[in-house]
Amino acid sequence: MATHTLGEWPHLGYVGSRLDRASLRRGEAEAMLADPHARACLVAGDSLVLKRRPGMGEGKGAFEALFPLGEAVALGGRTGEACLLGLDGETPHFVLPLHAAALAVLAEREDLFVTDLRSIAVQELVSADEIGQLATAKAMIAWHARRSFCSNCGERLVVGEAGWRRECPHCGSQHFPRTDPVVIMLTVDGDECLLGRSARFAPGMWSCLAGFVEPGETFEQAVRRETMEETGVATGAVRYLASQPWPFPMSVMIGFHAQGASRAITVDPNEIEAARWFHRDEVRLLLDRTHPDGLIAPPPMAIAHHLIRAFVEGRDPPAG
């Protein structure tokens, strides 16, 4: 099988954190928040606050996401709902929720930059290690925002285990963050692969099919079901390639290649707006964004890019 090498393999977004999650030490949150070396990032809904690196301009690696904890608090971060991201050696890293009203003030400061996590990843504004931490940070703040009251009795919950648990003082229920598994797959038949297009995609973008895993379903079954539902294409063998945290709000993307077992396409318009088979050589043009019709693949930070690239180059992505 011919390969079409595009050069050095790009970094997969949100997977670079080197922190020790320190799950067995989450009961030490109070002492860790008192650590003079502690650091924290700031999240308000979909927005994050970055600090500009002097002399670095606006491009790749020009910002940092972690502040000394005292500085993060001075900027408006709330330690009462702090969540421990993990330990860098013995230095604790936290995420602090920030009230949305504070963002407008911070956005006016020249030394700060307020943006969203997707833009940070696409533009590689911070290091891979920091963006991996931000994926956890955003997901956890989103979970806390949706889990203020007990689903069992309605009482207001309190924060426990360094932000990794919410507890009900009335009925004793404990609530833990959950991650929703999503399969994302590229169906392959010889030198062609099946790509789809959603109405919410950027103009000209084609990508892999994807869908949530249902209760009682294996990942492989979800791949086959979602592909059939969205395009009417049957699939056979399913092979795992890679996974990616996807904090929008709290998912993990589990990436596969599937062997096509039929060719005819019948699109479900409630799921996607179009699907078609692409030859390997045409897909390469989507990846390097030189297609004559302006068609493109997802950016390198997305797992879909890596699944498509693996097909084009005939090699698996590097281990995450």
N, C-alpha and C positions, 0 to 999 in steps of 0.2 A: 504494500500500500504506500503510495507516494505521500510524503509529508510536506508541509509548507510552514517552515519555521519563521516565527515572527520576532525572534530575539529573546531577550531575557524575560522569564515568566514574571508577570506583574504580581504585586502583593494583593492578597484577598482581604477585603475590608473587614474590620471589626474582630480580627482573630489574633492580633499581635500582643495582647497583654501578657506580661511576664510576672505578674503579681502572684504571690501565694495567697489564695483566697482565705486561708486561715479560718476555716469553718469551725474548728475546735476552740478558737479563741474569741468567738463573737460575744461571749459573756463578759469580755474585758473592755467593752466599748467606752465606758466612762473613763477608765485610765488612759485608753488610747486617745480620746479626745483631749485629754490634758497633756499629751506628749508635745513638747515644744517643737518637735520636728515634723509633726503631722501635716499632711497636705490634703487639699480638697479641690474638687471641681464643682461648678455651679450649673444647675439645670433648672429651667422654668418651662414646663410644658415641652414644646418642640425646640426650644431655644437653649443654647449653651453660651457661656461667656468664656472667651479666650483672651490671653494676654499676648500682646505683640512682643516679639523678640527684637531688641534694638538693632537697627541696621539691616533687617531681613526683608523689608518690603512687604508685599502682600501674597507672595506665592507659596510654593511647596515648603513645608517645614518652618514657616515664618511665625508660627504662634505656639504657645504652650497652653495646655488645658488645666494644669494643676497649680494652685496657689498655696502659699503657706496658710495653714488653717485660720490663723488670726486675721489674715488679709481677706480670706473668703468670707469670714463672719462680718468684717467691716463693710464688705460690699453688699451685705444683705442676706447671706446664707444662714439658714436656720439649723442649729445643731440639735434641736429637739427631735428632728426627723432625719438625722444623719444616717447614712447607710455605709457600712464598712465595705470598701471594694476589695481590700486585701492588704498585704504587707509587702513592701519593697525592702527586703532584708528585715529590719526591725522597725522601719518607718511606716506607720499606718496611712493609708490613702482612703479618703471618704468622698462621697458625693453629698452635697447639701442642697436641699430644695431652695429655690429663690422665688420670691413672689413676683408675679408678672409685672406688677407696677414698678418694680425696681429696674426692669430692663431698659425702659426709655431713658432713664438717667444714665445708666452704664453705657448705653449705646452712644452717648454724646462724648464720652471720654476718648481721647486720641490713643491712649495706651491700651485700650480694650477693643474687642471686636465681638459683636453678638451675631450668631448665625445658627444654622441648624445642622444636625448630625450628618445628614446625607451630603450636604455641601462640603462639610469638613472631610468626609471620606473621598468624595469624587476629586476634590482639589488637593488632597493630601496635605492639609494645612498644618496638622500636628504629626508627631511621630507615630509609627505603627503601634508602639507600645501604649501610647496615650489613647489612641483611638480605640484600641481594644478595651481599655478601661471605660471609655465613654459609652461604649455599647452597653456594658453592665449598668453604668450610672443612669442612662436615660431609661432603660427598661425598668429599673427599680423605682425610680421616681414616678414613672407612669403607673406602676402597680400600686404604690402608696396612694396616689391620687384617686384611684378607683376603689380602694379598700379602706375607707374611713370608718365604715360601720359594719357590724357583725351581720353576716347573711343568715345567721341562725336566730338571733333575737332582736337585732336592730340597735343594740347598744353601741356607743362610740368606742372604737378600738384604741388600744395603746400600743406603742412601738416597743418591741423586744428584740433580743439577739442581734444587736447592732444593726437594726433595720431589716433583718431577714425573717422577721416574724411579727405578726400583729396578734394581740391577745385581747380577748373579751373579758372585762372585769366583772360582767354580770353572769354569763353562763359558762365561762371558762373555755370557750372554743378558741382554738389556735388556727391562724390563717397564714399560709405560706405562699410565696410567689410561685407562679407556674409559667412554663414555656410551652407555647403551642407549636407542635411539629408541622412543618410544611414540606412536602416533597416538591422538588423542582427537577425536571427531566428533559433530556434531549433524546428523542427517538431517532434512531439511525437505521438506514437501509442502504447498504453498500456505500457508495460515494455521495449519498444524499442524506440530509437530516431535515426534520420537521420543526419549523419555527412558527410561532403565532404572534398575533398583534392585538393588543388591547387598546381600547379607546383612550385610556389614561396614559398611554405611552407617549414619549416625545415624538414629534413628527419623524417618520421614516424609520423608527426603531422596530426591530423584530427580535424576539427573544424566545427562551424556553417556555414550555408550559409548566404550570405549578398549581398546587392546591393543598388544602388542609387535610391532614390525616384524620379519618373518622374513628370513633371508638370501636374497638374490636377489630381493627384493620392493621395489617402489617404495612411497612413502607412500600414493599414491592406491590402489594395489592392496591395501595393508593396510587402508585404510578400508573398501573394499568387502568384503573377506574377513571382517574382524572383525564388521561389521554383519550380514552374512549368517549367520555362525556363531552369533552371540549371539541374534539375533531372527528370522532367516529373511527379513528385509526386503532386497530388492535396491535398489541405488543406482546412479545414473548419474554426472553431472558432480560433480567434487570440487574444492572451492576452498579454498586455504590462507587462514587469517586471522591466526594468531599462534602464538608458541611460548613455553614456560616451562621453565626448569630445574626439575627435580623431584628433589631430593637424598635419595631414599628407596629405595635408597641412592644410585644414580647414573644418573638418567634425564633425558631431555629430552622434554617433552610437545609434540607438534606438532599444532596445532589446525586443524580443517577444518569447513566446512559441506558436506554431501553432499545431492544431489538425490534424493529418494525415487523409486523406480521401481516399487514395489509397496506394498501396504497390510497384507496379512495378517501377523500376528505369530506366530511359533513360538519360544518361549523355550527356550534350552538351559540347563537347571537347573544344569549344572556351571559355567556362567559367571555367570549372574545369576539373581535370583529372580523378577523381573517386568520387563515393558516395556509401554508403551502410548503412544498418540498424545495430545498435549496441544495444545489451541488456544492461540494467541498470548495471548489475554486471560487464560487460566488460568495460563499460564507467568509472566505478570507478577506474579500473586499469589504464586507460589513465590519469585520474586526479592525482593519486598519483604516476604515472610513474613507475608502476610495471608490465606492460603488458608483457607477455612472448615473444611477437614479437617486442618489443621495440616501440610500438605505444604510442603516447602521446597526451594530450590535450594542448591548449594554456596556457601560464603562468597565474598566478593569477591576474596580473595587467590588463588583457584583459577582456572585457565584455563577450566574448565567453566562457571563463572559468566559469564565474558566471552563465550564462544561462545553461551550461551543469551541473554544480554542483547543481543548483536548481532542475533539473530533477532527478539527482542521489539521493539527500537527501530528495526530496519531500517537499521542503520548498522554499519560495521566498527569494531572496537576501535582506539584510538589506536596508532600505531606504537610498538613497544617499543624 
